[in-house]
């Protein structure tokens, strides 16, 4: 019998998705729960008490309730939720600020100075790289032929990452790009194409990975893909026979070896390259400080491509501060299913059941333990309790050849179960293995567990991961947090989210070696991050100081909220409110409205009001309006510090309103209008803010058109 698939192949159908930025990822993830510490940009550290509806005039308005030192309460309207940031992980030692006190403002000003210094140092480091001319590497005419050998269709994100990398290689500046893609989402293909382009342009390429097993797999992969092209691929690791290693080293020095794949051995002092052009670091979270220093020495003017599924917090922070280029691969390959993850105490019956189910559907399993000392007990348990399966053991204290033989036998499906330590953690690709059991999972780190889980579920088959703990022992709070994070992150492409959880649990470390954790404790992680980003942007663009950021205050007597009857789940409502705070154009607000209608049905009046307020706020920010008070008889407009940017335009606007508006001596604008209902007042606020925004835009365009004085 021939099926449609046999004759026509798989159909590749994927819905086009709107690109989701990495920042939006974090914002949705960083959900607040009552009791968390938050930082208000103007009032400092307070405690989040939940969402509450209060009466403004006669209309209900959703607000975020915060409590401060001395029991003071502050209510922040939901449309201004962007003034709040999470404090971060180490909240136990932080003390609350006092409302109306000066301590916070002093602390923030001090902090700003220090951050400018840090940003200056970081920029200097990055600028040194950017000013060094890198080698311009163009794509070869054989590139399309090489691309055709890729057996799958590239995903949207993968395509974008590949073109980002190729653009960097052609830019004439040394590349420093981080490709953060989930386990099995096709990062290796990005590396293969970059390596091909560099090697065909006469440059040498070094691919460095953390384990011998991964190096072996990459080497086989590279050999297969590059066969038939005039490219010599060598390998270096402790599994490589000494004669072959010696020949590879000599070839690198003479320039006869184009690509070398290996472990830390590549970073050895005695190794010389004739013309090194590209360094690819796979799974960078496994390399220590010393290795990274050695890499830095290698790469003064060399292109560097870093691949990782779970970037370490420092790398993630550098990427998010704009110091490293970041490409995120979030789209799963076609037909990929998420791995079902279970966290439970070790139960011999359930584990036997899991191994047998995998065995009877023709697959293989991994059983991973944290220590070599645990392996004999597990071997005995397998032999006695699950005699139906054939098991093989592998760990790092065996001789390289023995590990090689056992792994090859498992690859060739001579065994059903591989019992090992974490040597299988990195990058191994065995599509037939789809059940993973982790013994004593509480002893592993978050990224380790995530990587281990990535060893299964690499084909179209549903995979299962069991993270087990000891039956009669209580796990530590941190370990429990790690396991729960992993159990909850069961969607495909969650590596980036996981890294940000890690950033949260562990903090970001030092970017410069300068001790920053003290600074971060003073203002909280998110605010520190955004202040650092602003300082870096200022220095990059050459502006010494931009106009101080402000959040427009808008008061309109109308009901403004997402009703509980419309979106019952509180966390979801908070997530939607958080997203509203990040919009900066009318189009985004309209797209959000369409999404709400699609997900929850027609918009209630209160939610329509909320969206109008958000649009008004965006316009006010662009028109430098700090405060807009709208009542039944008209509106009072207060401009931000520095005043309205185009005074002549403002006077012309007042003239056009023919006596309905006047500018007061204190520079506030008064508009007289009859707006009896909430709906009329909201509409008036939107129209006023749009009008003033257009005046600013017209003034900016006129300035740009003016010719430079001779």
N, C-alpha and C positions, 0 to 999 in steps of 0.2 A: 504494500500500500504506500503510495506517495502522497504526502500532505502538501498543502499550499506552500508551507515553509521550505520543504525540500526542493521544490521546483523554482520558487521565486525568491527564496531567502527571507530574512527577517524584514518586517516593515518597520521603518524608523519614523515614528511620529512623535513630535514633541511640541507642546504648546509654547509659544513665545512668551517669556515672562519679562515683566519690567525689571530692569536691573536694580538690585537692592544694594545700597552702599553698605560698606563695612560698618559705618557708624550707626546706621539704622538697626543693624544686627544687634549692636551692643545696647542700644536704647531699649529695644523690646525686651532684651534679656534682663536688663537691670531693673527688675520689678521691685517695687517697695513693699515691705510688709510692716504693719503697725509695730512701733518700737524701734525701727531702724533710725539711725542718725542721718539727718540730711543737712546740707549747707545752703542757707539762703544768701544770695549774692550781697544783700545789703545788711542782713542782721546776724549772719554767722551760724554757728552750729546749733540746731534744735532737734527735737525728737518728733518723728512723724507719727501722728495719732490716728490717721485714717481720713476717709473722705466724708465730708459732712455738708448738708444743704442748709444755708442760712438765708434769712429774709433780707434782701436789699431793697429798701422802700417797701413795696407790697409784693415783690416778685421773688421766687426762690432762685438761689444761685449756688451751684456746686463749688465748694472750696476745699482746699487741702488744709487740715488742721495741724498746727505745729505747737509744741510746748517748749518753753525756754526756761532758763534758770529763774528760780523764784516763783514758778508756777504760771508765768505769763503765757498767754495764748496768742497765736498769730494765725489768721485765716488768709490763705493765698488763693485768689480766684483761679479756677482751673485753666482759663486761657493764658494765665501768666505762669504756668507750671515750669516754664523754661528757666525761671530764676532759681529753681531748686536743683541741686545735684546731690548724688549719694555721697556719704562721707567715705565709704569704702569698708575694708574688712576689719581693721583693728579698732573697732568702735568701743571696746570695753574701757580703754584707758582715757577716752576723750571726755572733756567736761563741756556742759552746755554753756552757751553765751547768754548774756543778759540783754533783754530787748532794750533798745535805746541807748545802750552803753557805747563808749568810744573804743573799747578794747579791740573789737573785731575790725573796725576800719583801720586802726593803727597796724594791726597784724597783717591785714590784707595789703596795705601800702608797702610795708616792709618786705612782704613776700614778693610783691611785684618787682621790686628792685633786684632781689636775689634771682628771681626767675629770668630777668633780662640778662643777668650775668651768665647764668647757666646756658640760656639760649644762645648767647654770643659765643660761648665756648663750643657748643654743639655745632653751630653754624660754621665756625672756623674749621672744625674737623671735616664737616661735610664739604665745605667750600674748597678746602685743599684738594679733595678728590675731584670735585667738579672742575677746578681750574686746570688740573693736569690733563693734557691731551691724551685721550684713550685711543686705541687703535680702531679705525673705522673698518668694520667687517661687513661686507656686502654679501647678499645671497647669491649662490652659484646657479648656473643654468640647469644643473642636475637636481636642484632642490625639489621641483615638482615630482620628479621620478622617485625621489626618496620618500616624499609625503605619501605617494600612492601605495607604499608598502604598509602604511598604518591600516590594520584590518577593521577598524571601527570608524564610525562617524564622529568627528570632533564635536564636543558639546559647545554651546554658545560661549561659556566662560573660558573653556580651554582655548578656543579660537582667539579670544581676546588676550589671554595670557601669552600665547605664542606671538601674536603681533606686537604686544608690548615689548617682549624680549628682543625680537628682531629689530624693532625701532631703536631700542637702547644700543644694540650692537652697531647700528649704522650711525648713531648720533655723534660719534667722535669724542664722547666723554666716557670715562670708565663707568660701566653699569654696576649698580648695587641694588639688585631687585630681589624681593622676597616673594616667592610664589607659595601662597598658603592654600592648599587644596586638600580636600578630605582624603582619607585613606582609600586608595583605589579609584580616585577620580581623574587619573591621567596626568599626574605631575611629571612622571618619567618621560612621557612623550614630549613635553615641553623641553626637558633637558636634552633628549635625543636630537631634536631639531636644532637647538642652539649649538650643540656639539658638532653636528654635521656642517652647519654654516661656517663655524670657526675653523674646523679642520680643513674644509675645502678651500678656505681662504689662506691656508698655509700656517695657521696658528696651532699651537699645541693646547690640548684640553686636559684638565685633571678633574676627575670625578671622585670626590671623597665621601665615603659612607662609614657609619659607625661600626658595623659588624662584618666579620668575614663571610657569613652566610649571604648577607645582602650584597656584598661586593661580588661574590660568586654569581649571584643571580643577575646583577647588572651587567657583569662581564659577558655572560651567555647572551643576554638580551642585545647588548651592543654589537657583539660578534655577528649575530644573526642579521640584525638590521643593516650593518655596514658591509656585509659580504657583497662582492662585486664592485665595490667602490675602491678607489686607490687610497684607502685609509688603513693604517696599521694600528690595531688596538692591543695594548699591553695590560697586565694586571700586577698589582703588588699587595700582598697581605701575608699573614703567617701561614696560610694554606698553600702558598705558591712555592714550588720546589726552588731551591737556592739558585740553581743554574738559570732557570727561567727569569727569576727576579733580577739576577746580575745582568742578563742580556737586556731586560726591559730598562734598567737604569742607564746602561750604556746607550741604548737606543734613544732615550729621552735627551741625553746630553748631546748626542750627535744630530738629533733631529729626525731620526728614522722612525721613531714611534710617535704617532700623531695624538693618540688618546690613551690616557692611562686611567684605569679604574682600580680603586683600592681603598684600604682603610687608612688609619693614622700613619701607616708606613710611608705614605706619600709626603707627610710633613717632616720626615726624618731629615737631619742636618746634612747628610752626605748627598742628598738628591739634587741634581742640577737639571734645569730645563734649558733647551736651546732657545725656544721662542714661545714661552707660555702666554697664551692670549685669553683663556677663559678658565675660571675655577668654578666648579659646580659642587655645592655642599648639600648632601642629602641628609634629611633628618637632623637639622642643625642643633636641636635641643640636646643631643647626646655629646656634643663636644665641649670640653672644659675651657677655662680661660686661657691656659697655656697654648692649647691648640689654636684658639682663635687669634692669639697674639702672633703665632707663627704664620697663620693665614694672612693677617694684616701685612706682615713683612713681605710675604709673597706677592701681595696684590697692590702695590703702590699704584700701578697704572693698568692693572689687569681687570678684565670684566669679571664680576662675581654674581653668580646666580645661586640663591639659597632656596631649597625646597623643604617644606615642612607641612605636616598635617596639624600639629599642635605647637605653634610658635611659643617659645618661652616668653614670660611676661615682658622682659626687657626688649626683646625683638619686636613684640607686638606694639609696645609703647613707642618705639622708634618709628615703626611704620606708620602709626597713627598720628605721630607728631609731624609727619611729612619729611622726616630725615632719611627714610629709606623708601624706595618705590615699592608699592604693594600691589600684587595681582591676586585676587581671590577666586578660586574655582569652586563655585557652589552648586553647579548643576550636576546631578548624578548621571552616570551613563544610562543609556536606555535599558529598561527592564531590571534595573538594580532594585533590590528590596532592602528595607532597613533590617538591621539585626535585632531580633527579639532578645531583650536583656532581662535577666532575673537576678535579684539580689536575695540570697537566703542562706540560712545555716546549712552546713554540709549534711546531706541526707543520703546515705549509701544507696537506698532504694531508688530515689529520684535520679541519682547520677548514673546508676546501672541502666535505668530506663532510657536516659538521654543518649548514652553511648550505643545502646542496642538499636535505638530508633535510627540513628545516623548510619549504623552498620547495615541495617536491613534496607535502607533506601540507597545503598551503594556508595555512601560517602565515607569520609575520614574525619577523625576528631583530634583536637589538641587537648592535653591535660597539662596545665602549667602550674608549677609550684614556685614559691619565692626562694627556697634554699635547696642546695644539693642534698642536705641532710634529710629533707622530706621525701626524697625520691624513693628510697628502698621501701618505706611503708606503703607508698602508693603503688609501687610495682607489685608488692605482695597482695594488696587489696584487688588490683586488676586481675591477677592470676587466680585468686580465690573466688571473687564475686562476679567477674565478667569473663569467664574462660572462653566465651564464644569469639572474642576479638583478639587479634594479634597485635601486641604492643611493642614499641621500640623506645629506648631511652637515649636522650642526648643532653649533654651539658658542657659547660666551658672548660672543665678540668680534664676532659678526655683529650687524647692526642688529635691534632687537626685532621689527620687522615681518617681516624675512626669516626669523628663527627661528620666528615664529608661522606663516608660510606653509608652511615645510618640515614643521613638526610636524603641522600640519593635514593636509597631503598624506599624511604617514605614517599618521596616524589613519584617513584615508579609504582606506587600503590602496592608494594609488597607487604605493608603493614596497615592496620586500620587506625591505630591510635599512636600519636607521638607524645611521649611523656617527657617533659623537658623543663628547664628553668627559663628565664626570660631571653635566652639566646634567640628565640623565634620572634622576638618583639618587633624587629624593624623590617618593614617592607617585603617580607616573604610573600610570594604569590602562588598559592596552591588552590586553584578554583574548586577542587573536589573536596576540600576540607571545610565543613560547614557547621561543626559543633565545637564550642570552646568551653572548657571547664577550668576556672581559675581557683586553685586551692589557696585558702588564707588570703583572699583578695584585699583584706584590710591592710596587708603589708606592702601594697604597691602604691605608687604615686598615681595621680590622676591621669597624666599624659601616658604613663606606662600602660594603665588599664585600657585606655582608649586605643593605643597602638595594638595591644594584644587583641582587643575585640575586632580590630581591622584585619586580622589574619583570616577571619571567616566572612562569608557573605560576599565573596568577590565574583560570583557568577550569578545566574538567574535564579538559583535555588534559595529558598528562605533559610537563613542561618540563625542559630541560637547560641547565646552566651550566658553561662551560669557563673555568677560571681559569688563564691561561697565564703562563709566565715566559720570560725570554730563554734561548735554547738553551745558549749556552756561558758563562753567567755564574752565579756562586754567589750565592744570595740570602742576606740577613742572617738571623741566628738568629731575631730577633723576627718578621721577615716570614714566615719558614718556619712559625713557631709560629701566626701568624695564619691562614695558608692551611690548615694542618692542622686547626685548630679548626673552620674553616668547612666543610672537607670532612667532618669527623666529625659536625658538627651538621646532619644531613640530615633530622631529623624535623621535622614541622610544629610550629610554635609554639616554636621554639628561640631567639627573640629575647631572652627574659629570661635564658636560660642564657648566651647570647652576652655579654650585658651584664655578667654576673658573671665571665665569663672576662676581660673587658676590665678589670673592677674589679681582677682578680688581676694582669693583665699591667702595668697602668698605675698601680695604687693609686687611692685615693679622692679625692685632692685635698683642698682645705680646705672645710669646711662653713661656717666663719664668717669665713674670711680669717685666722683664727688658725692659725699653722703647726702642723699636727698630725702631719705625717709623722714627726717625731722621736719623738713619743709612740708611734706605731704601730710604729716599728722596735723600741722597747723590749720590747713584749709580743706582737708579731705581730698580724696584721690581724683574725683571727676573734675572738680574746680581747678585743681593743680594742673591736670591734663589740659584743660581748655585754656588756662592762662599761659601754659608753655607753648601750646599751638599758636596762640595769638602773638606771643613774643617772637616766635620763629617766623611767622608770616610777616610781621612788621620789619624784622631785620632782612628777610629775603627781599621784600619789595622796596627796601631802602627808606621807608617812612620811619621817622623816629617814634612817632606816636600817632595813633588814629584817634578819631572822636571817641570819647568814652562810650562803651556799650550801655544802652539803657533799655528798660522794658516799659513800653507805653502803658499808662494806667487809663482804662476806659470805663466810665460808669454810665450805664444806660439802665433805666428801670424797666427790665423785661426779664422773663424767666430764661435762665441760661444754664443748661445742663444736658447730660445724656440720661434720660429717665431710666430707672431700674426696670421698668416694665419693657423697655426697648432692648437694653443689654443687661440681663440679670447678673452676670458674673462680675464681681467687684474688681478682681485683678485685671480682667479684660477691659473694663471701663477705664481703669487707671492707665493701662497700656495705651488705649486710644487717646486719652488726654495727653499723655507724654508725647505721643506722635504729633499731636496738634501744635505743641510748643516748638516743633522743629521746622515747620513750613516757612518758606520765604517767598512764595508767589501765589497769585490767585489760582493759577492752573493746578497747583498741588492741592489746594483746598477743594477745588471742584472734583479732582480725581478721588480724593478722600471721601467726598460726599457720595460719589458713584459707588465706591467700595462698600460704604455703610449700607446703601440701598440694596446692593447685591447680597450682602451678608445677613442683614437684619430686617429688611423690608423698608417701606416708605418712612421718610424722616419725620419724626414728630416736630411740632412747632419749636419746642425748647431747643432741640438740636440744630434746627435751621438757624435759630438765633445765635447759637454758639458759633456756628461756622461763619456767620456774618461778622461776629465780634472778632474772630481770628483774622478774617480778611482785613477788617478795619485796623487791627493791630499791626499787620504787615505793612499796610499803607502808611500808618502813623510813623513806624520806624523809618521808612524811606523818606518821609516828609519832615523828620526831626521833631515830631510832636510827642512831648513827654506825657501830657495829660489831656484827655478829652472828656469833658463832663457834658452829657446830653440830657436835657429835661424837656418838660412840656412846652416851654416858651422859647427854646433855642439851645445854643451850645456855647461853652467856654473852652477855648483852646489855649493850652500852655505849651510853649516851645521848649525844647531841651536846652541845656547849657550851650552857649555858643549861638543861640538864636536860629531863626529860619535862614537857610543858606542863600536864598535869592530874594533880597528885600524888594527890589524893583518889581519882580514877578509877583510878590505877595500884594503890593499896593495895586498892581493892575488887576489882580484877582478880586480884591475888595471893591474896586470900581465896578467890575462886572456884576457884582451882587447888588448893585444899585441901592445903596442905603440899608440893605439887610445885614451888612457886616461893618464893624468898625474896629480899628486897632487902638487899644488903650495905651496910655503912657507907659504902663508897666510891661509893654510888648505882648500882652495877651490879646487874642482875637475873640471878639464877641459876635455871634451870629444870632439874629432874632428870627425865629420861625415858630409857627404853630404846629406842634407834634403831639396830639392828644393821646395816641396809643403807643404801646411798646413797639409795635411793628413799625410805625411811622418814625419813631425815634431811632430805631436801629438802621432803617433805610437812610435816614438823614445822616447818621454817623458814617455809613459806608460812602455815601456820595461826597460828603465833606472831605473825608480822608483821601478819596480818589482824586478829587479836584486839586488838593494841595500837593499830592504826590506828583501829579502831572506838571504842576508849576516847577517843582524841583527838577524833574526829568528834562523839561524844556530848557531850563537854565543851564543844566550840565551839557546838553547837546550844543547850545549856543557857544558855550565856553570852548568846547572841543573844535568848533568850526572856525573860531577866530584865528587869523594868521599870526604866526610868531612875530614879535617886533624885530625889525631888521637890525 
